[in-house]
């Protein structure tokens, strides 16, 4: 009985993650992909590829920054 519980846990965890990933990344009725899966992959990037995670943080900050104000016109 113990081996069945261990086997269910070992096989169930990846199956649960795969099902969750599929549910999050599926397309909605208008054909637009959901983007919440990027959050799940961002955790893996932070642990295994810190350079990629840092680059994503920089891009996010640059995207959120407001556009610079226009330069004043010279007076004549």
Residue pairs with C-beta under 8 A, 6 or more apart in sequence:
20 40
21 37
21 40
24 34
24 36
24 37
24 40
25 33
25 34
25 36
25 37
26 33
26 34
27 33
27 34
28 34
42 53
42 56
45 52
45 53
45 56
46 53
